[in-house]
Amino acid sequence: MKIAVLGASGRAGSEIAREAAARGHQVLGIARKPAGIPVAPGIVPVAGDATDPNALADLLRGQDAVISALHFDVTAATLLGALRQAGVKRLLVTGGAASLEVGGGTRVIDTPDFPEEWKVPAMGGIAFLDALRGETEIDWTFFSPAALIFEGPRLGSYRIGGDQLVTDAAGDSKISFADYAIAMVDELEQHRHPRTRFTAAY
């Protein structure tokens, strides 16, 4: 497939671009500073500003799918508008864990230990997901990570969840960026969660 990865110079975006290219997909890596995009066979780096939907649409034309690893200062309306203009029907989004549910239906963001300084950016992710849930034209998937996503080894395994936070036997919820990328590209290829949110953790 021909895949555009937005935010391909970031931690999640760079891993996703590498994973997709390693599986034989043609990856268009888009970032404001393309020098940070991984150099690997199958990845074409290009400069782009996702806050400009018209310019972004020009870059996205001809792609089979878009994977967004952007921060949520780029709104769902802006991104969906660019996809519609470009004629791209599939969007996968690197989401946040804050809206996942823990015991009793309480969201992660509403738990007492959730850091106050993280709430504003986390609410951006929640608003983005809420906007996607009203979208019927673009085939979207919102991938919430584990509570902790970290630089670590590529184990090649993970467990899938829906709206509930996935934890291990010790009660921890975590996944490496490398394995997060595996789960994202698996979803790209297997298309198990159309127009819904899922999560993955060890």
Residue frames relative to the residue before (quaternion, step in Angstrom):
aa qw qx qy qz dx dy dz
M 1.0000 0.0000 0.0000 0.0000 0.00 0.00 0.00
K 0.3900 -0.6608 0.5812 0.2709 3.51 -1.30 0.39
I 0.0362 -0.8332 0.5462 -0.0778 3.53 -0.46 1.31
A 0.1834 -0.7385 0.6355 0.1311 3.57 -0.99 0.85
V 0.1311 -0.7711 0.6199 0.0631 3.57 -0.90 0.97
L 0.2127 -0.7801 0.5810 0.0933 3.56 -0.56 1.21
G 0.7778 0.2175 -0.2014 0.5542 3.57 -0.83 0.97
A 0.2435 0.8343 -0.4646 0.1700 3.55 1.16 0.66
S 0.6194 0.5277 -0.3573 0.4585 3.59 1.25 -0.02
G 0.5865 0.6000 -0.3620 0.4061 3.61 1.26 -0.22
R 0.7305 -0.4378 0.2868 0.4386 3.57 -1.30 0.11
A 0.7183 0.4059 -0.2550 0.5043 3.59 0.78 -0.96
G 0.6756 0.5260 -0.3015 0.4195 3.57 0.84 -0.98
S 0.6631 0.5041 -0.3138 0.4557 3.58 0.95 -0.82
E 0.6483 0.5036 -0.3182 0.4741 3.60 1.01 -0.77
I 0.6464 0.5128 -0.3189 0.4664 3.58 0.98 -0.83
A 0.6431 0.5183 -0.3251 0.4605 3.59 0.94 -0.85
R 0.6538 0.5075 -0.3134 0.4656 3.60 0.93 -0.88
E 0.6775 0.5043 -0.3002 0.4433 3.57 0.85 -0.98
A 0.6674 0.4987 -0.3052 0.4612 3.59 0.90 -0.91
A 0.6689 0.4945 -0.3021 0.4657 3.59 0.92 -0.87
A 0.6376 0.5389 -0.3257 0.4438 3.59 1.01 -0.79
R 0.6887 0.4525 -0.2726 0.4966 3.59 1.19 -0.51
G 0.6448 -0.5770 0.3045 0.3982 3.56 1.25 0.20
H 0.4785 0.6501 -0.4579 0.3724 3.59 1.22 0.18
Q 0.4171 -0.6605 0.5573 0.2815 3.57 -1.22 0.52
V 0.1113 -0.8391 0.5325 0.0016 3.56 -0.38 1.27
L 0.1543 -0.7303 0.6601 0.0849 3.53 -0.93 1.02
G 0.1549 -0.8062 0.5678 0.0595 3.58 -0.35 1.25
I 0.0728 -0.8173 0.5714 -0.0116 3.58 -0.61 1.16
A 0.1899 0.7598 -0.6021 0.1554 3.56 -0.88 1.00
R 0.6012 -0.5516 0.4241 0.3929 3.55 -1.20 0.43
K 0.7643 0.1845 -0.0990 0.6099 3.56 1.13 -0.76
P 0.1874 -0.8528 0.4761 0.1051 3.59 0.22 1.25
A 0.4950 0.6581 -0.4392 0.3592 3.60 1.20 -0.22
G 0.6787 0.4958 -0.2919 0.4565 3.59 1.18 -0.47
I 0.4959 0.6491 -0.4317 0.3826 3.58 1.28 -0.04
P 0.5561 -0.6288 0.4094 0.3575 3.64 -0.88 0.81
V 0.3168 -0.7075 0.6001 0.1976 3.53 -1.15 0.74
A 0.3010 0.7351 -0.5446 0.2691 3.57 -0.41 1.24
P 0.6018 -0.5469 0.4205 0.4024 3.59 -1.13 0.50
G 0.7824 0.3232 -0.2475 0.4713 3.54 -0.93 0.92
I 0.6813 0.4265 -0.2877 0.5207 3.59 1.26 -0.13
V 0.1026 -0.7722 0.6260 0.0364 3.57 -0.78 1.07
P 0.2280 -0.7993 0.5395 0.1343 3.63 -0.48 1.13
V 0.0461 0.7860 -0.6152 0.0405 3.55 -1.07 0.74
A 0.4497 -0.6681 0.5231 0.2788 3.56 -1.15 0.67
G 0.1767 0.7844 -0.5807 0.1276 3.55 -0.96 0.86
D 0.2592 -0.7513 0.5914 0.1365 3.53 -1.19 0.67
A 0.3047 -0.8036 0.4872 0.1550 3.57 -0.33 1.27
T 0.5733 0.5787 -0.3966 0.4232 3.62 1.21 -0.12
D 0.6642 0.4357 -0.2885 0.5345 3.59 1.31 -0.17
P 0.2575 -0.8281 0.4692 0.1667 3.62 0.03 1.22
N 0.6324 0.5370 -0.3447 0.4392 3.59 1.04 -0.66
A 0.6763 0.4703 -0.2899 0.4872 3.58 0.91 -0.90
L 0.6415 0.5207 -0.3268 0.4589 3.57 1.02 -0.79
A 0.6252 0.5460 -0.3385 0.4432 3.59 0.96 -0.80
D 0.6220 0.5447 -0.3397 0.4484 3.58 1.02 -0.76
L 0.6769 0.4865 -0.2890 0.4707 3.58 1.04 -0.77
L 0.7194 0.4933 -0.2476 0.4217 3.57 1.03 -0.81
R 0.4898 0.6778 -0.4452 0.3200 3.61 1.14 -0.33
G 0.7894 0.2981 -0.2402 0.4799 3.54 -0.94 0.94
Q 0.5598 0.5919 -0.3999 0.4199 3.60 1.25 -0.08
D 0.4563 -0.6797 0.5035 0.2762 3.57 -1.15 0.63
A 0.7944 -0.0302 0.0515 0.6045 3.57 1.13 -0.65
V 0.2381 -0.7323 0.6182 0.1579 3.53 -1.31 0.43
I 0.1215 -0.7471 0.6487 0.0790 3.56 -1.04 0.86
S 0.1617 -0.8021 0.5705 0.0705 3.56 -0.64 1.12
A 0.0208 -0.7644 0.6444 -0.0046 3.53 -0.87 1.05
L 0.3120 0.7786 -0.4767 0.2632 3.54 1.15 0.76
H 0.5233 -0.5490 0.5270 0.3835 3.52 -1.34 0.22
F 0.5632 -0.6602 0.3968 0.2992 3.55 -1.16 0.55
D 0.3727 0.6677 -0.5379 0.3549 3.57 1.10 0.64
V 0.6151 0.4266 -0.3392 0.5698 3.57 1.34 -0.14
T 0.3218 -0.7982 0.4802 0.1697 3.58 -0.45 1.21
A 0.6417 -0.5074 0.4074 0.4058 3.54 -1.31 0.32
A 0.6292 0.5478 -0.3419 0.4326 3.60 0.96 -0.81
T 0.6553 0.5098 -0.3104 0.4629 3.59 0.97 -0.86
L 0.7060 0.4706 -0.2685 0.4560 3.56 0.83 -1.01
L 0.6629 0.4942 -0.3077 0.4708 3.58 0.92 -0.86
G 0.6222 0.5456 -0.3357 0.4500 3.57 1.05 -0.72
A 0.6513 0.5092 -0.3116 0.4684 3.57 1.01 -0.82
L 0.6517 0.5099 -0.3203 0.4611 3.59 0.98 -0.81
R 0.6439 0.5159 -0.3295 0.4590 3.59 0.93 -0.84
Q 0.6636 0.5087 -0.3006 0.4589 3.55 0.91 -0.93
A 0.7064 0.4540 -0.2530 0.4805 3.59 1.06 -0.77
G 0.4380 -0.7084 0.4521 0.3193 3.59 1.23 -0.32
V 0.4586 0.6513 -0.4657 0.3855 3.60 1.18 0.56
K 0.2623 -0.8283 0.4856 0.0960 3.57 -0.69 1.11
R 0.7466 0.3817 -0.2131 0.5015 3.64 1.17 -0.24
L 0.0037 0.7918 -0.6081 0.0566 3.57 -0.89 1.04
L 0.0527 -0.7536 0.6548 0.0252 3.53 -0.98 0.95
V 0.1597 -0.8228 0.5449 0.0246 3.56 -0.84 1.04
T 0.3589 -0.6746 0.6049 0.2240 3.52 -1.04 0.90
G 0.1176 -0.8448 0.5216 0.0219 3.55 -0.25 1.28
G 0.5120 -0.6059 0.4961 0.3530 3.52 -1.29 -0.42
A 0.5290 -0.6481 0.4561 0.3035 3.56 -1.27 0.38
A 0.4835 0.7340 -0.4108 0.2423 3.60 1.20 -0.43
S 0.7232 0.4384 -0.2582 0.4670 3.59 1.05 -0.68
L 0.4543 0.6639 -0.4661 0.3683 3.59 1.24 0.04
E 0.4122 -0.7292 0.4995 0.2212 3.55 -1.13 0.65
V 0.1959 -0.7271 0.6442 0.1341 3.51 -1.21 0.67
G 0.8254 -0.2378 0.1376 0.4932 3.63 -1.18 -0.28
G 0.8386 0.2013 -0.1592 0.4805 3.54 -1.00 0.88
G 0.6115 -0.5881 0.3438 0.4025 3.57 1.23 0.28
T 0.4384 0.6869 -0.4638 0.3477 3.60 1.28 0.11
R 0.4068 -0.7026 0.5250 0.2554 3.57 -0.94 0.87
V 0.6394 -0.5263 0.3976 0.3950 3.57 -1.21 0.56
I 0.6641 0.5261 -0.3139 0.4286 3.59 0.92 -0.89
D 0.7051 0.4665 -0.2590 0.4671 3.60 1.16 -0.55
T 0.4934 0.6466 -0.4395 0.3812 3.59 1.26 0.09
P 0.6284 -0.5904 0.3505 0.3656 3.63 -1.06 0.66
D 0.7101 0.4779 -0.2689 0.4416 3.61 1.06 -0.67
F 0.4751 0.6723 -0.4599 0.3328 3.61 1.21 -0.06
P 0.4531 -0.7256 0.4391 0.2746 3.64 -0.59 1.11
E 0.5290 -0.6616 0.4381 0.3009 3.55 -0.85 1.00
E 0.6775 0.5190 -0.2984 0.4273 3.58 0.97 -0.86
W 0.6518 0.5063 -0.3194 0.4656 3.59 1.22 -0.26
K 0.5208 0.7029 -0.3990 0.2747 3.59 1.18 -0.39
V 0.6475 0.5254 -0.3435 0.4321 3.60 0.91 -0.79
P 0.6999 0.4233 -0.3052 0.4875 3.67 0.72 -0.84
A 0.6182 0.5505 -0.3491 0.4392 3.59 1.06 -0.68
M 0.6377 0.5219 -0.3294 0.4609 3.58 1.02 -0.74
G 0.5732 0.5770 -0.3760 0.4440 3.57 1.17 -0.51
G 0.6612 0.4967 -0.2967 0.4776 3.57 1.02 -0.81
I 0.6361 0.5253 -0.3216 0.4648 3.57 1.04 -0.80
A 0.6534 0.5025 -0.3080 0.4750 3.59 0.98 -0.83
F 0.6232 0.5429 -0.3342 0.4530 3.57 1.05 -0.79
L 0.6665 0.4929 -0.2957 0.4748 3.59 0.91 -0.93
D 0.6350 0.5291 -0.3310 0.4552 3.59 0.95 -0.81
A 0.6541 0.5057 -0.3103 0.4691 3.58 1.02 -0.81
L 0.6398 0.5255 -0.3291 0.4541 3.59 0.99 -0.79
R 0.6429 0.5592 -0.3327 0.4041 3.59 0.97 -0.78
G 0.6782 0.4436 -0.2947 0.5063 3.56 1.26 -0.24
E 0.5511 0.6338 -0.3734 0.3940 3.59 1.31 0.01
T 0.0947 -0.8288 0.5513 0.0147 3.58 -0.74 1.06
E 0.6319 0.5443 -0.3396 0.4348 3.61 1.20 -0.25
I 0.7379 0.3507 -0.1976 0.5417 3.58 0.87 -0.98
D 0.3556 -0.7071 0.5718 0.2159 3.58 -0.98 0.89
W 0.0008 0.8478 -0.5257 0.0702 3.58 -0.09 1.34
T 0.0646 -0.7398 0.6653 0.0768 3.52 -1.39 0.38
F 0.1734 -0.7728 0.6059 0.0750 3.57 -0.89 0.97
F 0.1351 -0.8188 0.5574 0.0243 3.58 -0.51 1.22
S 0.1525 -0.7821 0.6015 0.0565 3.56 -0.36 1.28
P 0.3651 -0.7316 0.5233 0.2399 3.62 -0.83 0.87
A 0.6621 -0.4066 0.4128 0.4753 3.49 -1.35 -0.22
A 0.6885 -0.4654 0.3393 0.4407 3.59 -1.27 0.19
L 0.7708 0.1851 -0.1019 0.6010 3.59 1.11 -0.71
I 0.0147 -0.7605 0.6489 -0.0177 3.54 -0.77 1.11
F 0.0032 -0.8570 0.5032 -0.1113 3.55 -0.49 1.23
E 0.5581 -0.5462 0.4923 0.3846 3.53 -1.33 0.26
G 0.2939 0.7604 -0.5243 0.2460 3.57 -0.51 1.14
P 0.7374 -0.4398 0.2806 0.4290 3.56 -1.28 -0.01
R 0.4543 -0.6381 0.5515 0.2867 3.52 -1.34 0.40
L 0.1248 -0.8357 0.5335 0.0366 3.57 -0.12 1.29
G 0.3708 -0.7644 0.4585 0.2608 3.57 1.15 -0.54
S 0.7116 0.3739 -0.2582 0.5359 3.58 1.22 0.34
Y 0.1004 0.7665 -0.6294 0.0792 3.55 -1.23 0.56
R 0.3244 -0.7090 0.5833 0.2278 3.55 -1.34 0.21
I 0.3716 -0.7501 0.5201 0.1692 3.54 -1.02 0.93
G 0.0061 -0.7695 0.6381 0.0233 3.54 -1.21 0.64
G 0.4880 -0.6476 0.4957 0.3111 3.54 -1.34 0.03
D 0.8220 -0.0991 0.1083 0.5503 3.58 -0.23 -1.27
Q 0.6262 0.5384 -0.3340 0.4544 3.59 1.27 -0.14
L 0.5199 -0.6232 0.4880 0.3212 3.57 -1.04 0.80
V 0.2858 -0.7552 0.5670 0.1625 3.60 -0.85 0.98
T 0.0294 -0.8050 0.5920 -0.0249 3.58 -0.77 1.07
D 0.4565 -0.6649 0.5146 0.2911 3.55 -1.27 0.41
A 0.7717 -0.3721 0.2472 0.4527 3.57 -1.32 -0.08
A 0.6821 0.4674 -0.2782 0.4887 3.58 1.19 -0.54
G 0.5606 -0.6195 0.3793 0.3975 3.58 1.28 -0.04
D 0.5290 0.6307 -0.4067 0.3961 3.59 1.29 0.13
S 0.1708 -0.7519 0.6291 0.0986 3.54 -1.19 0.67
K 0.2857 0.7687 -0.5163 0.2468 3.58 -0.31 1.22
I 0.0424 0.7584 -0.6500 0.0200 3.52 -1.34 0.42
S 0.4509 -0.6672 0.5096 0.3031 3.59 -1.10 0.61
F 0.6303 -0.5181 0.4061 0.4116 3.57 -1.24 0.40
A 0.6330 0.5485 -0.3345 0.4319 3.59 1.00 -0.79
D 0.7154 0.4215 -0.2621 0.4918 3.60 0.90 -0.86
Y 0.5479 0.5655 -0.3932 0.4748 3.58 1.19 -0.45
A 0.6561 0.5132 -0.3079 0.4597 3.58 0.96 -0.87
I 0.6085 0.5391 -0.3505 0.4650 3.59 1.04 -0.72
A 0.6752 0.4957 -0.2958 0.4593 3.58 0.86 -0.96
M 0.6425 0.5212 -0.3271 0.4566 3.60 1.00 -0.78
V 0.7077 0.4374 -0.2775 0.4804 3.61 0.83 -0.91
D 0.5616 0.5585 -0.3875 0.4716 3.60 1.15 -0.48
E 0.6613 0.4947 -0.3048 0.4744 3.59 0.96 -0.87
L 0.5966 0.5590 -0.3521 0.4556 3.58 1.02 -0.77
E 0.7498 0.4172 -0.2158 0.4661 3.57 0.81 -1.02
Q 0.7740 0.3876 -0.1909 0.4629 3.60 0.92 -0.89
H 0.2072 -0.8402 0.4837 0.1313 3.57 1.31 -0.36
R 0.2209 0.8196 -0.4950 0.1857 3.56 0.83 1.03
H 0.7881 0.2944 -0.1377 0.5227 3.61 1.17 -0.46
P 0.0507 0.8167 -0.5720 0.0563 3.62 0.52 1.09
R 0.8639 -0.0047 -0.0532 0.5008 3.54 -1.02 0.99
T 0.6496 0.4357 -0.3659 0.5044 3.54 0.85 1.02
R 0.4648 -0.6430 0.5326 0.2946 3.54 -1.39 0.04
F 0.0076 0.7708 -0.6363 -0.0301 3.52 -1.18 0.60
T 0.2296 -0.7508 0.6001 0.1533 3.53 -1.31 0.22
A 0.1095 -0.7778 0.6143 0.0749 3.56 -1.28 0.27
A 0.1041 0.7660 -0.6275 0.0927 3.56 -1.10 0.76
Y 0.6203 -0.5230 0.4145 0.4121 3.56 -1.28 0.14
